[in-house]
Amino acid sequence: METSPRHQDLIKTQFTQAAEAFAERSSGRFDVLNVVDFSRVESGQTVIEVGAGTANFISLFSEVAGLTAAFDLTPAMLLVAREKHPGVELVAADGMHLPVRSGSVDLGTTAQALHHIFQPVEVLKELRRVVRPGGRVLVVDSVTTESIEEALAMNELDLLRDPSHAAFRSPSTMRVLVQAAGLSIVDEHLSVEQQRLSEWMWPGEFAEGTIEKVRRFIEERGQETGMKFVKDGEDWVFERRRLMLLAERS
Ligand SMILES: C[S@@+](CC[C@H](N)C(=O)[O-])C[C@H]1O[C@@H](n2cnc3c(N)ncnc32)[C@H](O)[C@@H]1O
């Protein structure tokens, strides 16, 4: 199975335009998550990431892993990754169809990418295929609350912000997706951080008209999203909920 050509185009258009600013804007966003310890990765192991973008996440494993490889649909993101993180191997590929031998990876990861994917179980199954028996899969993504109404509103907002958005899911849905791919969850952590609209949407990365539409939505319906928007002068502060799931291939 592969990502539909239409959705691939949306992803590539969005992230080609975003690439340079994205690397700066999102650097450091995983600092509080302590992902290397959480994933129990051991010295010299092979770690890969699907939807690695500019390699901000996978490069966190560079000091401990023997090999780190970044897989992404958007070549422009990988070009930025090459400048910023030269030690990471880069491969342009669809996460549903990885050019990787079965059972050859110790830790397969995906961070902040599943919400751009309409068939996340296919990607998770592919990660399961490439990790060795006893190997692990680490999933990190923004999540909604458990309220279906809040989830719908949060997704409506993100689709305004980014047309390549597929769906944010709730923690309970994320668990079901991981299990549906044949993986057993061994640990999880939900972090709730404060974020600002001005940090979430940089003018260089997003068109002025798009930022304006998002502002209007927040003013009119922000409270429906469960993101707890609070006005701060011209800016908005809100809660970003990020879930980490560590699962094992049994
Ligand atoms: C929000 S960025 C996350 C980048 C990086 N993981 C990070 O957190 O900094 C999402 C990335 O997923 C990639 N992507 C989306 N769908 C993909 C797919 N089916 N296969 C591979 N990459 C995909 C996009 O090209 C984009 O670079």
The ligand as an SDF file (V2000), in Angstrom:
LIG
                    3D

 27 29  0  0  0  0  0  0  0  0999 V2000
    5.4180   17.5660   11.0850 C   0  0  0  0  0  0  0  0  0  0  0  0
    6.7300   16.8630   10.1680 S   0  0  0  0  0  0  0  0  0  0  0  0
    7.6190   16.0060   11.4400 C   0  0  0  0  0  0  0  0  0  0  0  0
    9.1090   15.9430   11.1920 C   0  0  0  0  0  0  0  0  0  0  0  0
    9.9390   15.3680   12.3440 C   0  0  0  0  0  0  0  0  0  0  0  0
    9.5050   14.0380   12.6900 N   0  0  0  0  0  0  0  0  0  0  0  0
    9.8680   16.2760   13.5500 C   0  0  0  0  0  0  0  0  0  0  0  0
    9.0450   15.9940   14.4290 O   0  0  0  0  0  0  0  0  0  0  0  0
   10.5950   17.2650   13.6030 O   0  0  0  0  0  0  0  0  0  0  0  0
    5.9250   15.5550    9.2970 C   0  0  0  0  0  0  0  0  0  0  0  0
    6.8150   14.9030    8.2390 C   0  0  0  0  0  0  0  0  0  0  0  0
    6.1750   13.6850    7.8210 O   0  0  0  0  0  0  0  0  0  0  0  0
    6.4340   13.5010    6.4400 C   0  0  0  0  0  0  0  0  0  0  0  0
    5.4610   12.5210    5.9530 N   0  0  0  0  0  0  0  0  0  0  0  0
    4.1220   12.6520    5.8830 C   0  0  0  0  0  0  0  0  0  0  0  0
    3.5520   11.5230    5.4000 N   0  0  0  0  0  0  0  0  0  0  0  0
    4.5860   10.6580    5.1730 C   0  0  0  0  0  0  0  0  0  0  0  0
    4.6490    9.3210    4.6900 C   0  0  0  0  0  0  0  0  0  0  0  0
    3.5470    8.6320    4.3180 N   0  0  0  0  0  0  0  0  0  0  0  0
    5.8530    8.7490    4.5780 N   0  0  0  0  0  0  0  0  0  0  0  0
    6.9910    9.4100    4.9320 C   0  0  0  0  0  0  0  0  0  0  0  0
    6.9880   10.6770    5.3960 N   0  0  0  0  0  0  0  0  0  0  0  0
    5.7890   11.2910    5.5220 C   0  0  0  0  0  0  0  0  0  0  0  0
    6.3420   14.9070    5.8660 C   0  0  0  0  0  0  0  0  0  0  0  0
    7.0000   15.0040    4.6280 O   0  0  0  0  0  0  0  0  0  0  0  0
    7.0210   15.7360    6.9770 C   0  0  0  0  0  0  0  0  0  0  0  0
    8.3820   15.9020    6.7270 O   0  0  0  0  0  0  0  0  0  0  0  0
  1  2  1  0
  2  3  1  0
  2 10  1  0
  3  4  1  0
  4  5  1  0
  5  6  1  0
  5  7  1  0
  7  8  2  0
  7  9  1  0
 10 11  1  0
 11 12  1  0
 11 26  1  0
 12 13  1  0
 13 14  1  0
 13 24  1  0
 14 15  1  0
 14 23  1  0
 15 16  2  0
 16 17  1  0
 17 18  1  0
 17 23  2  0
 18 19  1  0
 18 20  2  0
 20 21  1  0
 21 22  2  0
 22 23  1  0
 24 25  1  0
 24 26  1  0
 26 27  1  0
M  CHG  2   2   1   9  -1
M  END
$$$$
